[in-house]
Amino acid sequence: MSGDYDQLIERLQIISEDIADLGMARLRESITGDAENYGKEERQLGKARRAVEKAANELRRIDYL
């Protein structure tokens, strides 16, 4: 059954990394003064990334059942 979830977990990991990359890009923009409301956006991106990571972890746990 692990094969059923492996691809989903891998895709979620990629999405998590993409969100982190987006956060870093926004941070760079905020340093140059090009990003408004960076703090609020950063919190939302962090929440989204944690949710994606939680989903991946839940799928990993299914493999242990």
Secondary structure, DSSP 8 states (H G I E B T S, - for coil): -HHHHHHHHHHHHHHHHHHHHHHHHHHHHHHHT--TTHHHHHHHHHHHHHHHHHHHHHHHHHTT-
